[in-house]
Structures are given as structure tokens and as C-alpha cells.
């Protein structure tokens, strides 16, 4: 090592620690945020059923919520890249996302509950692209798969705790509204920590190592093929509200166990995010293939099995979501130049949400008509993504 190189090493170590601190801090924000809205989402399907919604309505509400939640990300990503107001947009989105949840305690009709569920998804849409763009700067210093996997693991830790809180309150009070009301506490904690992160890291772009791609006015050609592949996965992935609706309607799982099942899935999600994130840094996009092969078993297990098989199905659901939520974001960080990442995350999520909505609405209708048809669609749509991802494996830096 030369004399000129020696002073750089402490700077690199400090930068690495700061990047890790930023990922962990935003991960803690996500922990409390997921505690809030995933706690609510663990029972929104049965809650809508109690309020009188049909299976088709549940499928459309869940799918439309995802459509709004992902479609708005295109607008949010474009605005964040053009204005560079990543923090302001992120904070505004979190406020809407989190405060819609405790308001469900006041909903007396399924239409009102549906509106609040969609508002929660809209808030998440607003804050995700700028937040992920900020995270990408730290991620490329730490390893994109590992950083996004670590963030997802902290995120899902909250998704484990939230449904358990809901289960305890539901057991004690036997009212969904009381379960929603208690979630105001983690919502306020998440917002407080987020403001602290803004004060500590006002310019997250300074965390990037400088090894990412240079600015570019063109989207990589592989990016569009990647969107098609992930769209197929999203279309075939059964949303949890429809699964929970099935559990409630057919008494597959006792009501008190539904949020517990969701909590199990979130715990598996957290572990899968860490494993697949680290694996991605070593092997690349090809690691999505085994994840999809496993997640294609989701619909058969959850819609055909009894209590134990359905629990196994929720573990499969968690594996698929953990792999998707860590690797999919990491691929964008590697594939797109820093100046277009907000827009890339927005476009990616808009396509993901559109296909999720179409698939979810179709599967909700198929559930009312023919459960085997739902299962066939879910399995086939996901498996069609595999050859596209194999084609992409040599095109991702």
C-alpha cells in the first residue's frame, strides 16, 4: 500500500459505516411501518367479509389497491428525479400510508374500508420510489443484494410483529376495529424515526461509492425484458386478502389464527430476503428462478390444503415475497444509472402493480367460479417468467 492510499482507507471505512447506518435506520422505519400496515392487511380480507363484501369484491379491492399503489409510483419516481426532493416526497407518502390504517377502526361499511385500504396503498406508492432511490446509493457501497435484503429483513420483522399484535387484540376484544386502533402507536414511531433519518442523512447520494453506471438518457434494453418477466410473476401471485378470505369463508383456519399465519409468512419473508439478497450478490439474477419455482406451489397449497398444508403454503408465500422484495430492487440499482433510478423504480413498480391488479382481479373472479382454474392460472403465469429470466442472466451487470 502506498502513502497516498493509506489516508483513503479510513474514509472508505467511515463511508461504509455511514452507508450501513442509513440502511439500518430506514430499515427500522420500515419495521414500524410494516408493523402498522401489514398488521392491518393480515385481517382486511376477513374484515371485508364481515362487512358484507363478496369474493369478487375482495379480489378487485386488493388488486385495485395494488394498481393504485404501484401505478402512482411511476408519477412519484418521475417527480422525485426531476425535483430531487426525495426526502419531502418520501415523508409525505409515509404520512398517508400510515395514518390511513388506524382510521379503519372507524369504518362501518365495506366501501369505506375499501377506500382507506386504497389510500394506504397510495401513500406507500408515493414514498417507495424516492426511498428506494436513496437506499440504492448506500446499497451499491455495501452490495446491492445484501443491502436491500437487510432492509427487507428489518421491514419484515415489523410485518411479523404487527399481525401478532392484531391477533392478541382480536383474541381479547374479538373486534377488528380495536385491532386497527392500536396500530396508531407504531405508525407514530415510524414517522418520528423517519424525521430523525432526514436530519442525519440530508444528502444520501453522497453515500454512493462511485462504482455505479454513469448518467444515461436511454433505458437498458434488458430493463424492458425484465419488466415483462416480473409482470408475469406479479400476475400469478395470489394476494393475501384473497387467501385470508378463503380461510375465513371455508373455515380452513380459525379466525384468530389468520393473522398468525400471515406473521409466519412475514418471518419467512425476512429470512428469505437475507439469503436471496446475499446469493444475488454472488450469482446474479438467476437466483430468482428457484424462488419462482418454489412460489409456484403457493396456490395449490393454500387453496386445496387443510390447516397444516395451508400453513406450509404461507411459508412458500413468504419465500417468494422475500426473494422478490430484495432481489427485484437490487437488479434496478445495478441496471440503471443513478440519475434515472427514481423513474426506474417508479416505472418498474407501475408495471408490477398493473399486472398484479389484472391477475388479482382475475383470480378473485376465478375463485367465485372455479378454484382449480385459479390455481392453474397462478402456476402457469409464474412459470412463464422463468425462461425470460434465464435469458437475462448474462445481461445484468
C-alpha positions in Angstrom: 0.0 0.0 0.0 1.4 3.4 -0.9 1.4 6.5 1.3 -1.2 8.1 -0.9 -3.5 5.1 -0.4 -3.3 5.0 3.3 -5.5 8.0 4.2 -8.2 6.7 1.9 -8.9 3.6 3.9 -10.3 5.2 7.0 -12.5 7.3 4.7 -13.8 4.2 3.0 -14.5 2.5 6.3 -16.4 5.6 7.6 -18.4 5.8 4.4 -19.2 2.1 4.7 -20.4 2.5 8.3 -22.4 5.6 7.3 -24.0 3.6 4.4 -24.8 0.7 6.7 -26.2 3.1 9.3 -28.5 4.6 6.7 -29.8 1.3 5.5 -30.4 0.1 9.1 -32.1 3.4 10.1 -34.5 3.3 7.1 -35.0 -0.4 7.9 -36.2 0.5 11.4 -38.6 3.0 9.9 -39.9 0.2 7.7 -40.1 -2.1 10.7 -42.6 0.1 12.5 -44.3 1.0 9.2 -44.8 -2.7 8.3 -45.9 -3.3 11.9 -48.7 -0.8 11.1 -50.0 -1.7 7.7 -49.1 -5.3 7.5 -50.8 -5.8 10.8 -53.9 -4.3 9.2 -53.5 -6.3 6.0 -53.4 -9.5 7.9 -57.1 -9.2 8.6 -58.5 -6.9 5.9 -59.8 -9.8 3.9 -61.9 -11.3 6.8 -62.8 -7.7 7.8 -64.3 -7.1 4.4 -66.1 -10.4 4.5 -67.7 -9.5 7.9 -68.8 -6.1 6.4 -70.5 -8.0 3.6 -68.1 -7.9 0.6 -68.1 -10.8 -1.9 -65.1 -12.7 -3.1 -65.1 -10.8 -6.4 -65.2 -7.5 -4.4 -62.2 -8.6 -2.2 -60.2 -9.6 -5.3 -61.0 -6.3 -7.1 -60.3 -4.2 -4.0 -57.0 -5.9 -3.3 -56.0 -5.7 -6.9 -57.1 -2.1 -7.4 -55.2 -1.1 -4.3 -52.1 -2.6 -5.7 -52.8 -1.0 -9.1 -53.1 2.5 -7.4 -50.2 1.6 -5.1 -47.9 0.7 -8.0 -49.3 3.0 -10.7 -48.7 6.1 -8.6 -45.1 5.1 -8.2 -44.4 6.0 -11.8 -45.5 9.6 -11.1 -43.7 9.7 -7.8 -40.5 8.4 -9.3 -40.6 10.9 -12.2 -41.3 13.8 -9.9 -38.6 12.8 -7.4 -36.0 12.5 -10.2 -37.0 15.9 -11.7 -37.3 17.8 -8.4 -34.6 15.9 -6.4 -36.9 16.3 -3.4 -36.6 12.7 -2.4 -37.0 13.3 1.3 -40.1 15.5 1.1 -41.9 13.1 -1.2 -40.9 10.1 1.0 -42.2 11.7 4.2 -45.5 12.8 2.6 -46.0 9.2 1.4 -45.4 7.7 4.8 -47.9 10.1 6.4 -50.7 9.0 4.1 -49.6 5.3 4.2 -49.5 5.0 7.9 -52.4 7.2 9.1 -54.9 5.5 6.9 -54.6 2.3 8.9 -55.9 3.4 12.3 -58.8 5.2 10.6 -60.1 1.7 9.6 -61.3 1.5 13.2 -64.0 4.0 12.2 -65.2 2.1 9.0 -68.7 0.7 9.3 -69.2 -0.2 5.7 -67.0 -2.3 3.4 -66.9 0.6 0.8 -65.4 2.9 3.4 -62.9 0.3 4.5 -62.0 -0.3 0.8 -61.3 3.5 0.3 -59.0 3.5 3.3 -57.2 0.4 2.1 -56.6 2.0 -1.3 -55.4 5.3 0.4 -52.9 3.2 2.4 -51.6 1.7 -0.8 -51.4 5.2 -2.5 -49.3 6.5 0.4 -46.9 3.6 0.0 -46.8 4.3 -3.7 -45.8 7.9 -3.2 -42.9 7.1 -0.8 -41.4 4.0 -2.3 -39.6 5.2 -5.4 -37.7 8.1 -3.8 -36.9 6.0 -0.7 -35.5 3.2 -2.8 -33.6 5.6 -4.9 -32.0 7.0 -1.7 -31.3 3.4 -0.5 -29.7 2.5 -3.8 -26.8 4.9 -3.1 -25.9 3.1 0.1 -26.7 -0.3 -1.4 -24.1 -0.1 -4.1 -21.4 0.6 -1.5 -22.5 -2.4 0.7 -23.6 -4.8 -2.1 -27.0 -4.3 -3.6 -28.5 -7.7 -2.8 -27.2 -7.6 0.8 -28.3 -4.0 1.5 -31.8 -4.4 0.1 -32.0 -7.9 1.7 -31.1 -6.4 5.1 -33.6 -3.6 4.6 -36.3 -6.1 3.7 -35.4 -8.3 6.7 -35.9 -5.4 9.1 -39.1 -4.4 7.2 -40.5 -7.9 7.5 -39.6 -8.1 11.2 -42.3 -5.5 11.7 -44.6 -7.5 9.4 -44.2 -10.4 11.8 -44.9 -8.4 14.9 -47.8 -6.4 13.5 -50.1 -9.4 12.8 -49.3 -10.9 16.2 -50.4 -7.6 17.9 -53.6 -7.8 15.8 -54.1 -11.4 16.8 -53.7 -10.6 20.5 -56.1 -7.7 20.4 -58.6 -9.7 18.3 -58.4 -12.5 20.8 -59.0 -10.1 23.7 -61.7 -8.0 22.1 -63.0 -10.0 19.2 -63.4 -6.8 17.2 -61.4 -5.9 14.1 -61.8 -2.2 14.8 -59.9 -2.4 18.1 -57.0 -4.1 16.3 -56.8 -1.3 13.8 -56.9 1.4 16.5 -53.9 0.0 18.4 -51.7 0.3 15.3 -51.6 4.1 15.7 -48.7 3.6 18.1 -46.2 2.0 15.6 -47.4 4.5 12.9 -46.3 7.5 15.0 -43.0 5.8 16.0 -42.2 5.2 12.3 -42.8 8.8 11.4 -40.7 10.1 14.3 -37.7 8.0 13.3 -38.1 9.0 9.7 -37.8 12.6 10.6 -34.6 11.7 12.5 -33.2 10.0 9.5 -33.8 13.1 7.4 -31.8 15.2 9.9 -28.9 12.7 10.0 -28.7 12.0 6.2 -29.9 15.1 4.3 -28.0 14.0 1.1 -28.0 10.2 0.8 -26.5 10.4 -2.7 -23.1 11.2 -1.1 -23.0 7.6 0.2 -22.6 6.1 -3.2 -19.2 4.6 -3.9 -18.9 6.0 -7.5 -18.8 2.5 -9.0 -22.3 2.7 -10.5 -23.2 3.3 -14.1 -22.7 6.9 -15.4 -25.7 9.1 -16.3 -27.6 7.9 -19.4 -30.6 9.1 -21.4 -31.6 5.6 -22.5 -33.1 2.7 -20.7 -31.1 -0.5 -20.9 -32.7 -3.0 -23.4 -32.6 -5.7 -20.7 -34.7 -3.5 -18.5 -37.8 -3.9 -20.7 -37.5 -7.7 -20.8 -37.0 -7.7 -17.1 -40.3 -5.8 -16.7 -42.2 -8.5 -18.8 -40.8 -11.3 -16.7 -41.6 -9.7 -13.3 -45.1 -8.8 -14.6 -45.8 -12.4 -15.2 -44.7 -13.2 -11.6 -46.9 -10.5 -10.2 -49.9 -11.6 -12.3 -49.8 -15.1 -10.9 -49.0 -14.2 -7.3 -52.1 -14.6 -5.1 -52.7 -11.6 -2.8 -53.1 -12.4 0.9 -56.5 -10.8 1.3 -58.0 -13.4 -1.1 -56.2 -16.2 0.7 -57.4 -14.9 4.1 -60.9 -14.6 2.6 -60.7 -18.3 1.6 -59.6 -19.2 5.1 -62.5 -17.3 6.7 -65.2 -18.4 4.3 -64.3 -22.1 4.3 -63.2 -22.3 8.0 -59.8 -23.7 6.8 -58.1 -21.7 9.6 -59.8 -20.3 12.8 -60.2 -16.5 12.7 -57.7 -16.0 15.5 -55.1 -17.9 13.5 -55.3 -15.9 10.3 -53.0 -13.1 11.4 -50.7 -15.7 12.9 -50.4 -17.4 9.6 -49.6 -14.0 8.0 -47.0 -13.4 10.7 -45.3 -16.7 9.9 -45.2 -15.8 6.2 -43.6 -12.4 7.1 -41.0 -14.2 9.2 -40.1 -16.5 6.4 -40.0 -13.4 4.1 -37.4 -11.8 6.3 -35.1 -14.8 6.3 -35.6 -15.4 2.6 -34.7 -11.7 1.8 -31.3 -12.1 3.6 -30.5 -15.4 2.0 -31.5 -14.5 -1.5 -30.0 -11.0 -1.2 -26.6 -12.4 -0.4 -27.0 -15.1 -3.0 -27.8 -12.4 -5.6 -24.6 -10.5 -5.0 -22.7 -13.7 -5.8 -24.7 -15.3 -8.6 -26.8 -12.5 -10.1 -30.4 -12.5 -11.4 -30.6 -16.3 -11.9 -31.4 -16.8 -8.2 -34.9 -15.6 -9.0 -35.5 -18.8 -10.8 -35.5 -21.2 -7.9 -37.6 -18.7 -5.9 -40.2 -18.7 -8.6 -40.2 -22.5 -8.8 -40.9 -22.6 -5.1 -43.6 -19.8 -5.1 -45.5 -21.5 -7.9 -46.6 -24.0 -5.3 -48.4 -21.3 -3.4 -51.9 -21.6 -4.9 -52.2 -25.4 -4.7 -51.1 -25.5 -1.1 -53.3 -22.6 0.2 -56.5 -23.3 -1.7 -56.5 -27.1 -1.6 -55.0 -28.0 1.7 -56.2 -28.0 5.3 -54.7 -26.3 8.3 -51.2 -27.8 8.1 -50.9 -27.6 4.4 -52.2 -24.1 4.3 -49.5 -23.1 6.9 -46.9 -24.6 4.6 -48.4 -22.6 1.7 -47.9 -19.4 3.7 -44.2 -20.3 4.2 -44.0 -20.6 0.4 -45.7 -17.3 0.1 -43.1 -15.8 2.4 -40.2 -17.3 0.4 -41.5 -15.8 -2.8 -42.1 -12.4 -1.4 -38.7 -12.2 0.4 -36.9 -13.1 -2.8 -38.9 -10.6 -4.9 -38.7 -7.7 -2.5 -34.9 -8.0 -2.1 -33.6 -9.1 -5.5 -36.1 -7.1 -7.7 -34.9 -3.8 -6.2 -31.3 -4.8 -6.3 -31.5 -5.5 -10.0 -32.7 -2.0 -10.7 -29.8 -0.5 -8.7 -27.3 -2.4 -10.8 -29.1 -2.0 -14.2 -29.9 1.8 -14.2 -27.8 4.9 -13.8 -28.2 7.0 -10.6 -29.9 9.9 -12.3 -32.8 7.7 -13.5 -33.3 5.4 -10.6 -36.3 7.1 -9.1 -38.0 6.9 -12.5 -36.8 3.3 -13.0 -38.3 2.2 -9.7 -41.5 4.1 -10.5 -41.8 2.5 -13.9 -40.9 -0.9 -12.6 -43.5 -0.7 -9.8 -46.2 0.7 -12.1 -45.8 -2.3 -14.4 -45.7 -4.7 -11.5 -48.8 -3.1 -10.0 -50.8 -3.2 -13.2 -50.1 -6.9 -13.8 -50.7 -7.6 -10.1 -54.1 -5.9 -10.4 -55.1 -7.7 -13.5 -54.0 -11.0 -12.0 -55.6 -10.4 -8.7 -58.9 -9.3 -10.2 -59.0 -12.3 -12.5 -58.1 -14.7 -9.6 -60.8 -13.1 -7.4 -63.4 -13.8 -10.2 -62.0 -17.3 -10.8 -62.3 -18.1 -7.1 -66.1 -17.5 -7.2 -66.3 -19.7 -10.3 -63.6 -22.4 -10.1 -60.8 -22.7 -7.6 -58.9 -25.2 -9.9 -58.9 -22.6 -12.6 -57.4 -20.0 -10.2 -54.7 -22.5 -9.3 -53.9 -23.3 -12.9 -53.6 -19.6 -13.8 -51.4 -18.8 -10.8 -48.9 -21.6 -11.5 -48.7 -21.1 -15.3 -48.2 -17.3 -15.1 -45.3 -17.6 -12.7 -43.6 -20.4 -14.6 -43.7 -18.4 -17.9 -41.3 -15.9 -16.3 -38.5 -18.5 -15.9 -37.3 -18.7 -19.5 -37.2 -14.9 -19.7 -35.1 -14.6 -16.6 -32.7 -17.3 -17.8 -32.3 -15.3 -21.0 -31.5 -12.2 -18.9 -28.9 -13.8 -16.6 -26.0 -12.7 -18.8 -27.3 -9.2 -19.5 -27.3 -7.9 -15.9 -24.1 -6.2 -14.7 
